[in-house]
Amino acid sequence: MEDALLKERRAGDRVPFAMRVMVICDALAWAADVLDLSEGGCGIFRPPGCLLREGNVAQLFFFQGPGPAVPVSARIARITERHIGFEYHEPQNVPPTPP
C-alpha cells in the first residue's frame, strides 16, 4: 500500500539504473549506488553512516566511471533504513546529463 501511494506522487515512472552518486549536504558527503531514476527524482541505496533526513537539500553528483560528474540539486522526499528518495529541483534526463 505504501509503495502504491509513493508511486502516485511521482511525476514519472522510475527506471532501474546502475550508476554511482556522491551525495553532498553541507560539509558531509556519502558515495552511494543508484537504485532507480526518473525525470523528477531518483532512489539510492542508503549508504552506511548516512545522517540525512527528509527535507534536507543536497547536491547529487552522478557518475559512471572516471570523468566528469553531473551535478543535480535535490530534496530528500523520503528516507528509510535501506533507501533514500530524492526529488530534483529541475527535471533531468534519464540518466542525468551535463547541461
Backbone as ProteinMPNN parsed JSONL, in Angstrom:
{"seq_chain_A": "MEDALLKERRAGDRVPFAMRVMVICDALAWAADVLDLSEGGCGIFRPPGCLLREGNVAQLFFFQGPGPAVPVSARIARITERHIGFEYHEPQNVPPTPP", "coords_chain_A": {"N_chain_A": [[0.824, -1.194, 0.0], [1.886, 1.298, 0.866], [3.926, 1.622, -1.075], [2.342, 1.973, -3.352], [1.102, 4.434, -2.829], [3.359, 6.126, -2.788], [4.185, 5.856, -5.441], [2.073, 7.115, -6.791], [2.521, 9.801, -6.192], [4.74, 10.456, -7.645], [6.207, 12.153, -10.422], [6.943, 10.887, -12.762], [7.585, 7.643, -14.263], [9.787, 5.413, -12.591], [12.975, 4.224, -13.545], [14.883, 1.339, -13.361], [18.351, 1.633, -12.693], [21.822, 1.36, -12.938], [24.331, 3.027, -11.47], [26.729, 5.287, -10.011], [26.6, 7.658, -7.293], [27.465, 10.693, -5.702], [26.563, 12.08, -2.725], [26.1, 15.192, -1.389], [25.789, 17.206, 1.386], [25.743, 20.113, 3.044], [28.692, 20.11, 4.872], [29.135, 17.43, 4.657], [29.519, 14.216, 3.051], [28.571, 11.4, 1.038], [29.183, 8.392, -0.71], [27.228, 6.501, -2.942], [25.085, 3.897, -4.326], [22.971, 4.063, -7.137], [19.531, 3.317, -7.279], [17.187, 3.674, -8.828], [15.941, 5.837, -11.479], [14.214, 8.816, -12.54], [12.614, 11.43, -14.467], [11.96, 13.311, -12.585], [13.19, 12.652, -10.168], [15.165, 10.451, -8.017], [16.068, 7.226, -6.684], [18.167, 5.915, -4.17], [20.447, 3.513, -2.741], [20.69, 3.555, 0.691], [23.577, 4.86, 2.092], [26.022, 3.49, 4.429], [26.169, 4.943, 7.675], [24.852, 7.274, 7.001], [23.509, 10.419, 7.657], [21.389, 11.953, 6.873], [18.113, 13.529, 6.579], [14.525, 13.575, 5.932], [13.524, 16.242, 3.842], [15.972, 17.552, 3.863], [18.237, 19.373, 1.791], [20.27, 18.563, -0.923], [23.263, 18.194, -2.922], [23.622, 16.223, -5.698], [25.952, 14.187, -7.302], [26.248, 12.576, -10.143], [27.845, 9.75, -11.582], [29.507, 7.471, -13.835], [31.931, 6.335, -13.979], [35.457, 7.064, -14.417], [35.969, 10.536, -15.141], [33.912, 13.435, -15.938], [31.419, 14.382, -13.51], [27.845, 14.623, -13.12], [26.15, 17.298, -11.834], [23.316, 17.682, -9.707], [20.712, 19.354, -8.114], [18.729, 18.532, -5.281], [15.971, 17.499, -3.158], [15.427, 15.638, -0.185], [12.89, 13.403, -0.325], [11.889, 11.121, 0.818], [12.943, 8.744, 3.278], [14.322, 5.716, 4.315], [15.393, 2.896, 6.261], [16.898, 1.472, 4.419], [16.814, 2.817, 1.927], [16.912, 5.954, 0.052], [14.92, 8.514, -1.187], [14.975, 10.975, -3.648], [13.853, 14.203, -4.729], [14.184, 16.039, -7.548], [15.171, 19.479, -8.087], [14.873, 20.563, -10.585], [13.613, 19.147, -13.654], [15.256, 16.251, -15.066], [17.295, 14.548, -17.538], [17.178, 11.01, -18.245], [19.701, 8.812, -18.033], [20.822, 11.527, -15.801], [22.327, 14.243, -17.56], [25.14, 16.314, -18.562], [24.687, 19.915, -18.422]], "CA_chain_A": [[0.0, 0.0, 0.0], [2.776, 2.461, 0.935], [4.571, 1.76, -2.377], [1.351, 2.492, -4.286], [0.941, 5.858, -2.539], [4.566, 6.812, -3.23], [4.192, 5.862, -6.898], [1.103, 8.092, -7.255], [3.073, 11.136, -6.013], [5.86, 10.66, -8.563], [5.868, 12.803, -11.682], [7.199, 9.968, -13.869], [7.963, 6.289, -13.89], [11.19, 5.192, -12.246], [13.646, 3.223, -14.366], [16.063, 0.801, -12.673], [19.554, 2.127, -13.34], [23.028, 1.12, -12.144], [25.402, 4.015, -11.556], [27.144, 5.778, -8.697], [26.266, 9.042, -6.999], [28.016, 11.295, -4.498], [25.554, 12.925, -2.097], [26.768, 16.194, -0.564], [24.87, 18.05, 2.146], [26.597, 20.941, 3.897], [30.097, 19.68, 4.824], [29.161, 15.964, 4.702], [29.357, 13.569, 1.741], [28.481, 9.943, 1.019], [29.11, 7.713, -2.003], [26.128, 5.537, -2.895], [24.639, 3.278, -5.57], [21.637, 4.456, -7.584], [18.551, 2.245, -7.396], [16.373, 3.974, -9.997], [15.927, 7.223, -11.926], [13.11, 9.338, -13.337], [12.866, 12.833, -14.8], [11.714, 14.144, -11.415], [13.913, 12.256, -8.964], [15.879, 9.174, -8.045], [16.19, 6.462, -5.459], [19.501, 5.349, -3.968], [20.614, 2.667, -1.576], [21.202, 4.415, 1.762], [24.94, 4.472, 2.458], [26.264, 3.34, 5.863], [26.52, 6.164, 8.396], [24.167, 8.431, 6.425], [22.821, 11.199, 8.683], [20.397, 12.815, 6.238], [16.722, 13.413, 6.994], [13.555, 14.106, 4.963], [13.521, 17.689, 3.743], [17.319, 18.078, 3.612], [18.588, 19.672, 0.407], [21.603, 18.016, -1.203], [23.787, 18.175, -4.282], [23.925, 14.87, -6.153], [26.91, 14.156, -8.411], [26.111, 11.272, -10.794], [28.972, 9.365, -12.424], [29.551, 6.052, -14.206], [33.335, 5.952, -14.047], [36.32, 8.241, -14.479], [35.474, 11.602, -15.994], [33.077, 14.417, -15.254], [30.17, 14.001, -12.853], [26.729, 15.511, -13.44], [25.564, 17.805, -10.598], [21.868, 17.888, -9.682], [20.183, 19.76, -6.807], [17.555, 17.733, -4.94], [15.48, 17.469, -1.783], [15.084, 14.283, 0.236], [11.445, 13.262, -0.232], [11.608, 10.002, 1.743], [14.145, 8.035, 3.714], [14.073, 4.522, 5.123], [16.636, 2.271, 6.723], [17.653, 0.933, 3.274], [16.751, 3.633, 0.713], [16.623, 7.385, 0.116], [14.275, 9.02, -2.392], [15.222, 12.395, -3.89], [13.06, 14.936, -5.693], [15.037, 17.051, -8.158], [14.627, 20.835, -8.176], [14.549, 20.749, -12.006], [13.576, 17.86, -14.354], [16.542, 15.787, -15.604], [17.284, 13.406, -18.462], [17.449, 9.703, -17.629], [20.28, 9.348, -16.806], [21.17, 12.947, -15.872], [23.431, 14.571, -18.466], [25.64, 17.663, -18.323], [23.878, 20.981, -19.046]], "C_chain_A": [[0.866, 1.255, 0.0], [3.465, 2.696, -0.404], [3.609, 2.356, -3.398], [1.148, 3.986, -4.073], [2.151, 6.649, -3.007], [4.586, 6.918, -4.746], [3.236, 6.927, -7.437], [1.639, 9.516, -7.16], [4.173, 11.443, -7.015], [5.382, 11.25, -9.873], [6.06, 11.865, -12.874], [7.586, 8.602, -13.35], [9.444, 6.211, -13.579], [11.73, 4.052, -13.089], [14.818, 2.67, -13.56], [17.32, 1.211, -13.424], [20.743, 1.929, -12.421], [24.064, 2.193, -12.45], [25.721, 4.467, -10.133], [26.73, 7.238, -8.552], [27.0, 9.46, -5.729], [26.95, 12.262, -3.987], [26.276, 13.888, -1.161], [25.711, 17.092, 0.07], [25.694, 18.793, 3.184], [28.036, 20.455, 3.766], [30.231, 18.159, 4.846], [28.931, 15.383, 3.311], [29.338, 12.052, 1.906], [28.47, 9.456, -0.423], [28.032, 6.641, -1.888], [25.865, 4.966, -4.287], [23.221, 3.734, -5.876], [20.776, 3.205, -7.713], [17.714, 2.446, -8.659], [16.371, 5.474, -10.263], [14.595, 7.55, -12.597], [13.45, 10.78, -13.677], [12.755, 13.723, -13.57], [12.49, 13.781, -10.167], [14.624, 10.933, -9.128], [15.787, 8.508, -6.683], [17.606, 5.919, -5.386], [19.452, 4.372, -2.802], [21.262, 3.53, -0.495], [22.591, 3.957, 2.178], [25.106, 4.339, 3.974], [26.668, 4.681, 6.488], [25.838, 7.411, 7.892], [23.302, 9.112, 7.486], [21.715, 12.085, 8.131], [18.982, 12.527, 6.736], [15.81, 13.97, 5.887], [13.582, 15.628, 5.017], [14.893, 18.297, 3.536], [17.497, 18.329, 2.123], [20.025, 19.22, 0.193], [21.978, 18.268, -2.656], [24.118, 16.721, -4.587], [24.892, 14.988, -7.32], [26.899, 12.749, -8.978], [27.334, 10.99, -11.656], [28.932, 7.863, -12.683], [30.973, 5.543, -14.312], [34.185, 7.201, -14.057], [35.767, 9.27, -15.462], [34.558, 12.519, -15.226], [31.829, 13.804, -14.629], [29.105, 15.028, -13.204], [26.094, 15.98, -12.129], [24.063, 18.058, -10.741], [21.474, 18.279, -8.252], [18.893, 18.997, -6.538], [17.208, 17.874, -3.461], [15.153, 16.026, -1.429], [13.583, 14.227, 0.483], [11.049, 12.137, 0.723], [12.919, 9.333, 2.098], [13.718, 6.862, 4.582], [15.428, 3.98, 5.572], [17.513, 1.83, 5.552], [17.742, 1.855, 2.061], [16.532, 5.108, 1.022], [16.018, 7.783, -1.224], [14.467, 10.523, -2.5], [14.249, 12.95, -4.911], [13.952, 16.051, -6.23], [14.358, 18.422, -8.119], [14.193, 21.154, -9.603], [14.504, 19.378, -12.672], [14.933, 17.543, -15.004], [16.298, 14.718, -16.663], [17.525, 12.139, -17.663], [18.45, 8.976, -18.506], [20.595, 10.84, -16.95], [22.396, 13.163, -16.763], [23.899, 15.993, -18.193], [24.775, 18.712, -19.025], [24.429, 21.419, -20.385]], "O_chain_A": [[0.617, 2.179, -0.775], [3.585, 3.842, -0.837], [4.021, 3.166, -4.228], [1.032, 4.733, -5.045], [1.996, 7.734, -3.566], [4.964, 7.957, -5.287], [3.547, 7.579, -8.434], [1.256, 10.364, -7.965], [4.502, 12.613, -7.211], [4.312, 10.909, -10.376], [5.398, 12.036, -13.897], [7.874, 8.421, -12.167], [10.259, 6.866, -14.228], [11.051, 3.052, -13.323], [15.669, 3.441, -13.115], [17.359, 1.147, -14.652], [20.683, 2.291, -11.246], [24.604, 2.254, -13.555], [25.056, 4.069, -9.177], [26.538, 7.953, -9.535], [27.138, 8.67, -4.795], [26.493, 13.145, -4.714], [26.981, 13.459, -0.247], [24.858, 17.658, -0.614], [26.271, 18.188, 4.088], [28.557, 20.391, 2.652], [31.334, 17.647, 5.036], [28.236, 15.981, 2.49], [29.994, 11.496, 2.787], [27.81, 10.056, -1.271], [27.93, 5.958, -0.869], [26.358, 5.483, -5.289], [22.371, 3.787, -4.987], [21.232, 2.168, -8.195], [17.546, 1.525, -9.459], [16.744, 6.275, -9.406], [13.934, 6.672, -13.15], [14.469, 11.299, -13.222], [13.387, 14.778, -13.512], [12.458, 14.53, -9.191], [14.684, 10.366, -10.22], [15.472, 9.141, -5.675], [18.181, 5.514, -6.396], [18.533, 4.404, -1.983], [22.282, 4.171, -0.749], [22.775, 2.805, 2.571], [24.401, 5.01, 4.727], [27.419, 5.452, 5.89], [26.198, 8.513, 8.306], [22.471, 8.471, 8.13], [21.158, 12.897, 8.871], [18.689, 11.444, 7.241], [16.253, 14.729, 5.025], [13.655, 16.225, 6.091], [14.995, 19.436, 3.082], [16.971, 17.588, 1.293], [20.893, 19.466, 1.031], [21.121, 18.522, -3.503], [24.819, 16.065, -3.816], [24.681, 15.795, -8.226], [27.463, 11.83, -8.384], [27.81, 11.869, -12.375], [28.408, 7.088, -11.883], [31.181, 4.397, -14.709], [33.697, 8.286, -13.74], [35.174, 8.918, -16.482], [34.433, 12.406, -14.007], [31.261, 12.842, -15.147], [29.421, 16.169, -13.544], [25.554, 15.162, -11.383], [23.6, 18.578, -11.757], [21.861, 17.609, -7.295], [18.063, 18.828, -7.431], [18.021, 18.3, -2.641], [14.661, 15.273, -2.269], [13.061, 14.9, 1.371], [9.997, 12.198, 1.359], [13.877, 9.352, 1.325], [12.868, 6.994, 5.462], [16.472, 4.562, 5.28], [18.738, 1.813, 5.671], [18.649, 1.702, 1.243], [16.041, 5.473, 2.091], [16.546, 7.425, -2.277], [14.162, 11.263, -1.564], [13.862, 12.255, -5.851], [14.421, 16.902, -5.474], [13.131, 18.518, -8.118], [13.256, 21.925, -9.812], [15.287, 18.505, -12.297], [15.656, 18.443, -15.433], [15.25, 14.072, -16.69], [18.019, 12.19, -16.536], [18.106, 8.558, -19.612], [20.634, 11.367, -18.062], [23.357, 12.394, -16.733], [23.143, 16.798, -17.65], [24.202, 18.448, -20.082], [23.862, 22.302, -21.028]]}, "name": "protein", "num_of_chains": 1, "seq": "MEDALLKERRAGDRVPFAMRVMVICDALAWAADVLDLSEGGCGIFRPPGCLLREGNVAQLFFFQGPGPAVPVSARIARITERHIGFEYHEPQNVPPTPP"}
